[in-house]
């Protein structure tokens, strides 16, 4: 395997049996001390007990698979390393999350922050992930995870404004309120969730109930919610709570935003539509709108060769909306008039086509925001499986959108070639970073806690930066 420079959300296969994950930074006056750690997680995304937390006070896992090797500092270059014997990882462990905490400051004060993946047998660098941080005091740099019997590595780059305690509780651990995580205990598992509902992260035992109306950022009651089928209503309740948890962790408990959904309907998406993956994504995003949007509604677009605005998604109409409007594009050859059998509210998908023209829908959403000003910022949740080729046009649209009250969160659905979207975090010449991007192999296997954390990790940072720049 040759070395690879990774961007946030990207992944690569790991062929080495034993790897070292090194967190590296430039030490100096005023730079906080950094501690690396690892969490061994089951399929449910939780630790089994406190032995699954490997850090400087508990440097070796009982299985021998994960070891905290400790720090080194040479000529101003500092690092802390965790070694993982992938061949020794127990079958029950599906993911190893590679974390860090800052002692005496924030990660925004740490220059040269990078994660290096090394082959332990040769010392050769397999991958490097350069990270950018702000006010976070805890960070997930990356994760090793199983996929079809093989190991892969994903660059995560997700910060926690709530510190190590916020990070740890997300995975079933409570950390004593001390400067260093000298003691940790596992929270008892939550009651079984309803069928098909996600597993919610257990909150710290001392925390008030998430549904308490007095708690900042508690799940909001949304108009029409009571009309949903019981199973969907239960899933929505759990997901709204998880969205609220994610917002609190990033210091955005009381944020209100207009939420816009954009769905790729190009031909390569056909499989994801036919298997219900896109419908499930929409249901999960409805919880984001229900929690963030003051009216609980979500504007929506579909696109391929051309964009088309869909009817607004109102929460109480979610089942019917999914049936009528979650549809893939079609070839419009030999057409005459409107396609027979369509509901009056439906888009004729022959108008949408099957090619990738992201820049057109970006321009249309920008026009909608300009023509319909709102007191709250706009969060665009944009889902695509890649095939991006209009890089110059997309970059131009998003650069021009920097001065607009809109944050664009792109999510890649497992294919490839995301072009400029994948590189946007590193593009200079913008007053604020108005674009986030991550990709997942199979979004259906990503727990709600992880998905919402990724969706909402950069949005609060943009709100702060856009406020300072006078954009909001």
C-alpha positions in Angstrom: 0.0 0.0 0.0 1.4 3.5 -0.9 0.9 6.6 1.2 -2.3 8.5 0.7 -3.2 12.1 1.6 -6.8 11.9 2.9 -9.6 14.4 3.1 -12.4 14.4 5.6 -14.8 11.5 5.2 -12.5 9.6 2.8 -11.5 6.0 3.4 -9.0 3.4 2.3 -8.4 -0.4 2.7 -5.8 -1.4 5.3 -3.8 -4.5 4.3 -1.2 -4.3 7.1 -1.9 -6.6 10.1 -0.5 -4.2 12.7 -0.8 -0.5 12.3 0.2 2.5 14.3 -2.0 5.6 14.5 0.1 8.6 15.3 -1.4 12.0 16.3 1.2 14.6 15.4 1.4 18.3 16.1 3.9 21.2 16.5 4.6 21.8 20.2 5.5 25.2 21.5 4.6 27.9 24.0 0.8 28.2 24.5 0.1 24.9 22.7 -2.1 22.6 24.8 -0.9 19.1 25.7 -2.6 16.4 23.6 -3.5 12.9 24.7 -4.4 10.2 22.2 -6.9 7.4 23.1 -9.0 4.6 21.5 -12.5 3.3 21.9 -13.4 -0.3 20.9 -17.0 -0.3 19.8 -19.5 -3.1 19.0 -21.9 -3.1 16.1 -24.2 -0.9 18.2 -21.6 1.8 18.4 -21.0 1.4 22.1 -18.2 0.1 24.4 -18.9 -3.1 26.3 -17.3 -1.9 29.5 -14.6 0.4 30.8 -11.9 -1.9 29.5 -12.8 -0.8 25.9 -11.3 2.6 26.6 -7.6 2.6 26.0 -5.6 5.7 27.1 -2.5 6.7 29.1 -3.9 5.4 32.5 -5.2 2.1 30.8 -2.6 1.6 28.1 -3.3 -1.9 26.9 -6.6 -3.6 26.1 -7.2 -7.0 27.6 -7.2 -8.6 24.2 -3.8 -7.2 23.4 -5.2 -5.8 20.2 -4.9 -2.1 21.1 -2.0 -0.4 23.0 -1.3 3.2 23.9 2.4 3.5 23.1 2.8 7.0 24.6 4.3 10.3 23.5 7.4 11.5 21.8 8.8 15.0 21.2 11.7 15.8 18.9 12.8 19.3 17.9 9.4 20.8 18.4 7.5 18.0 16.7 5.2 16.1 19.2 3.2 13.0 18.8 1.1 10.4 20.7 0.7 6.9 19.3 -1.8 4.1 19.5 -0.9 0.7 18.0 -3.6 -1.7 16.7 -3.1 -5.4 16.0 -6.0 -5.9 13.6 -5.5 -9.7 13.6 -6.1 -9.8 17.3 -9.3 -7.6 17.4 -12.1 -9.6 18.9 -15.1 -10.5 16.6 -17.5 -8.5 18.7 -15.5 -5.3 18.0 -16.6 -3.6 14.7 -14.9 -0.2 15.0 -11.9 1.3 16.8 -12.4 5.1 17.1 -9.1 7.0 17.5 -9.6 10.0 19.7 -7.7 12.9 21.3 -8.2 15.4 24.1 -6.6 18.8 24.6 -5.4 19.7 28.1 -5.0 23.4 28.8 -6.6 24.8 25.6 -8.5 24.0 22.4 -7.5 22.1 19.3 -7.6 25.4 17.4 -4.5 26.4 19.3 -2.6 23.3 18.1 -0.6 23.9 14.9 0.2 21.2 12.4 -2.5 18.8 13.7 -2.4 15.6 11.6 -3.1 11.9 11.9 -0.7 9.5 10.4 -1.5 5.8 9.7 1.7 3.7 9.7 2.5 0.1 8.9 4.0 -1.0 12.3 6.2 -3.7 10.7 8.0 -1.3 8.3 7.3 2.1 9.7 6.1 3.3 6.3 3.4 5.9 6.2 0.1 4.5 4.7 -2.0 7.6 5.0 -1.9 11.1 6.3 -4.9 13.2 7.3 -4.3 17.0 8.0 -7.0 18.3 10.3 -8.4 21.7 11.0 -10.0 22.6 14.3 -11.6 25.5 16.2 -12.9 25.6 19.8 -13.1 21.9 20.3 -11.3 20.3 23.3 -11.9 16.7 22.1 -11.5 15.2 18.7 -12.1 12.1 16.7 -9.3 11.9 14.1 -10.3 8.7 12.4 -11.5 5.1 12.8 -10.6 1.6 11.8 -13.7 -0.4 10.9 -14.6 -3.8 9.4 -16.2 -4.0 6.0 -17.0 -7.5 4.5 -14.4 -9.2 6.6 -11.6 -6.7 5.8 -10.4 -3.6 7.6 -10.6 -0.1 6.4 -9.6 3.3 7.7 -11.8 6.5 7.6 -10.6 10.0 8.1 -13.2 11.6 10.4 -12.0 14.9 11.8 -14.9 15.5 14.1 -14.5 17.9 17.1 -16.5 18.1 20.4 -17.0 21.5 21.9 -18.2 19.7 25.1 -14.8 18.1 25.6 -13.8 14.5 26.4 -17.0 14.0 28.5 -19.2 14.9 25.5 -17.2 12.5 23.2 -17.1 9.7 25.7 -20.8 9.7 26.6 -21.6 9.4 22.9 -20.1 5.9 23.1 -21.5 4.8 26.5 -18.9 6.2 28.9 -19.1 8.9 31.5 -15.8 10.6 32.5 -15.4 12.2 35.9 -15.3 16.0 35.8 -11.5 16.2 36.2 -8.7 17.8 34.1 -7.6 14.4 32.9 -9.7 11.2 32.3 -8.3 9.3 35.3 -11.5 7.4 35.9 -14.1 6.2 33.6 -17.2 4.1 34.0 -19.7 2.6 31.6 -23.3 3.9 31.6 -25.9 1.1 31.9 -27.3 0.4 28.4 -30.6 2.1 27.5 -33.9 0.2 27.3 -34.4 -1.7 24.0 -35.4 0.5 21.2 -38.6 -0.1 19.1 -38.1 -2.3 16.0 -36.2 -0.5 13.2 -35.4 2.5 15.5 -31.8 3.5 16.0 -29.9 2.9 19.2 -29.7 6.2 21.1 -26.5 7.1 23.0 -26.9 6.7 26.7 -26.7 10.2 28.5 -24.6 10.7 31.6 -26.3 9.5 34.7 -26.3 12.9 36.3 -27.8 14.7 33.3 -31.5 15.6 33.3 -33.8 13.8 30.9 -33.4 14.9 27.3 -37.1 15.5 26.9 -37.4 17.9 29.8 -38.8 21.1 28.5 -36.4 23.2 30.6 -33.3 21.7 29.1 -31.6 23.8 26.5 -31.8 22.2 23.1 -34.3 19.6 24.1 -36.3 17.9 21.3 -39.0 20.3 20.0 -42.6 19.3 19.5 -43.4 19.7 15.8 -46.7 20.4 14.1 -48.1 17.3 12.5 -46.0 14.9 14.4 -49.0 13.3 16.1 -50.4 12.2 12.7 -47.5 9.9 11.9 -47.8 6.1 12.2 -46.7 4.9 15.7 -43.5 3.2 14.6 -42.4 6.3 12.5 -43.3 8.6 15.4 -41.1 6.6 17.8 -38.2 6.6 15.4 -38.6 10.4 14.9 -38.7 11.0 18.7 -35.4 9.1 19.2 -33.8 10.8 16.3 -34.8 14.3 17.4 -33.3 13.6 20.7 -30.1 12.5 19.1 -30.0 15.6 16.9 -30.4 17.7 20.1 -27.5 15.8 21.7 -25.3 16.4 18.7 -26.2 20.2 18.7 -25.4 20.4 22.4 -22.0 18.8 21.9 -21.1 21.3 19.4 -22.3 24.3 21.4 -25.4 25.0 19.3 -28.2 23.8 21.5 -30.5 26.7 20.7 -29.7 27.2 17.0 -32.7 27.6 14.7 -32.2 27.1 10.9 -34.1 26.7 7.7 -33.4 23.2 6.4 -33.2 22.4 2.7 -32.9 18.9 1.3 -31.3 18.1 -2.1 -31.4 14.6 -3.5 -29.3 13.2 -6.4 -31.7 11.5 -8.8 -29.1 10.6 -11.5 -29.0 7.2 -13.1 -26.3 5.8 -10.9 -28.5 6.3 -7.8 -31.2 3.8 -9.1 -30.0 1.0 -6.8 -30.2 3.2 -3.7 -33.7 4.3 -4.6 -34.9 0.8 -5.3 -33.5 -0.6 -2.1 -35.2 2.2 0.0 -31.9 3.8 1.1 -32.9 7.2 -0.2 -36.3 7.0 1.5 -34.6 6.1 4.8 -32.2 9.1 4.4 -35.1 11.4 3.9 -36.8 10.1 7.1 -33.6 10.6 9.0 -33.3 14.1 7.7 -36.8 14.9 8.7 -35.7 14.7 12.3 -33.0 17.4 11.6 -35.7 19.7 10.2 -38.0 18.9 13.0 -35.4 19.9 15.6 -33.8 22.9 13.8 -36.6 24.5 11.7 -39.1 26.6 13.6 -42.0 25.4 11.5 -40.7 21.8 11.1 -41.0 22.0 7.3 -38.2 21.2 4.8 -37.9 22.6 1.3 -36.6 20.0 -1.1 -35.1 19.6 -4.6 -34.3 16.7 -6.8 -31.7 16.9 -9.6 -29.9 15.0 -12.3 -29.5 16.7 -15.8 -31.9 19.4 -14.5 -33.1 20.5 -11.0 -36.7 20.3 -9.9 -38.2 21.7 -6.7 -40.3 19.2 -4.9 -43.3 20.0 -2.7 -42.3 21.1 0.8 -42.0 18.2 3.2 -44.4 18.7 6.1 -43.8 16.3 8.9 -47.3 15.0 9.3 -47.3 14.1 5.6 -44.0 12.2 5.6 -45.2 8.7 4.6 -47.1 10.0 1.6 -44.3 12.4 0.7 -41.9 9.5 0.6 -44.2 7.5 -1.6 -44.8 10.3 -4.1 -41.6 12.2 -4.3 -38.6 9.9 -3.6 -38.0 8.9 -7.2 -35.0 8.5 -9.5 -34.6 10.3 -12.8 -35.6 9.0 -16.2 -34.6 9.3 -19.9 -37.0 11.6 -21.7 -36.8 10.3 -25.2 -39.9 10.3 -27.5 -42.0 12.0 -24.8 -45.3 13.6 -25.6 -46.9 15.7 -22.8 -47.1 14.8 -19.1 -46.5 11.2 -18.2 -49.7 9.3 -17.5 -50.4 8.2 -13.9 -48.6 11.0 -12.1 -50.1 12.7 -9.1 -50.6 16.4 -9.8 -48.0 17.2 -7.2 -45.4 15.0 -8.7 -42.4 16.0 -10.9 -42.2 14.3 -14.2 -38.8 12.7 -13.7 -38.2 12.7 -17.5 -37.6 16.5 -17.1 -35.0 15.7 -14.5 -33.1 13.3 -16.7 -30.2 11.0 -15.5 -26.9 13.0 -15.8 -25.0 14.9 -13.0 -25.4 18.7 -13.1 -24.9 19.7 -9.5 -24.2 23.4 -10.3 -27.7 23.9 -11.7 -29.5 22.8 -8.5 -27.0 24.8 -6.4 -27.8 27.9 -8.4 -31.6 27.3 -8.0 -31.3 26.8 -4.2 -29.3 30.0 -4.0 -32.0 31.9 -5.9 -34.7 30.5 -3.6 -32.8 31.7 -0.5 -32.3 35.2 -2.0 -35.9 35.4 -3.0 -37.2 34.2 0.3 -35.1 35.8 3.0 -35.4 34.4 6.5 -34.3 35.5 10.0 -32.5 32.2 10.5 -29.6 30.8 8.5 -30.1 28.0 5.9 -28.6 24.6 6.2 -28.6 22.6 2.9 -28.3 18.8 3.3 -27.1 17.6 -0.1 -26.9 13.9 -0.9 -25.1 12.5 -3.9 -23.3 9.3 -5.0 -20.6 11.2 -6.8 -19.8 11.3 -10.5 -19.0 15.0 -10.2 -17.4 16.5 -13.3 -18.6 20.1 -13.5 -15.9 21.1 -11.0 -15.3 24.7 -12.2 -19.0 25.5 -12.4 -19.7 24.0 -8.9 -16.7 25.8 -7.4 -17.9 29.1 -8.9 -21.4 28.7 -7.5 -20.1 27.8 -4.0 -17.5 30.6 -3.9 -20.1 33.1 -4.9 -22.4 31.7 -2.1 -19.8 32.5 0.6 -21.5 35.9 1.3 -24.9 34.3 1.6 -26.5 33.0 4.8 -26.3 29.4 3.7 -24.1 26.4 4.8 -23.8 23.6 2.3 -23.4 20.1 3.9 -22.6 17.5 1.2 -22.9 13.8 2.0 -21.4 11.2 -0.4 -23.3 7.9 -0.7 -20.7 5.3 -1.3 -19.6 5.7 -4.9 -16.7 7.9 -5.9 -15.3 11.0 -7.7 -16.8 13.8 -5.6 -14.4 16.2 -7.3 -14.3 19.7 -5.9 -16.8 18.9 -3.1 -14.2 16.7 -1.5 -11.5 19.3 -1.8 -13.5 22.4 -0.8 -12.3 22.5 2.8 -8.8 23.1 1.5 -9.7 25.8 -1.1 -8.3 29.2 -0.1 -9.7 32.6 -0.9 -13.0 32.5 1.0 -13.8 34.6 4.0 -15.6 31.7 5.7 -15.7 28.0 5.1 -19.3 27.6 3.8 -19.0 23.9 2.7 -18.8 20.6 4.6 -18.3 17.2 3.1 -18.0 13.6 4.2 -18.7 10.2 2.5 -19.9 6.9 3.8 -19.7 3.4 2.3 -23.2 2.4 3.3 -25.3 5.1 5.1 -27.8 2.5 6.2 -25.2 1.0 8.6 -24.1 4.4 10.1 -25.8 4.8 13.5 -27.9 7.9 14.0 -25.6 9.3 16.6 -22.6 9.2 14.2 -24.6 10.5 11.2 -26.0 13.5 13.0 -22.6 14.3 14.6 -21.0 14.4 11.1 -23.9 16.3 9.6 -23.8 19.0 12.3 -20.1 19.2 13.3 -19.2 22.1 10.9 -22.5 24.0 10.8 -22.1 25.6 14.3 -18.5 26.7 13.4 -19.8 28.3 10.2 -22.5 30.2 12.2 -19.8 31.7 14.5 -17.5 32.6 11.6 -20.4 34.0 9.4 -21.6 36.1 12.4 -18.1 37.6 12.9 -17.9 38.3 9.1 -21.2 40.1 9.1 -22.8 37.5 6.8 -25.4 36.6 9.4 
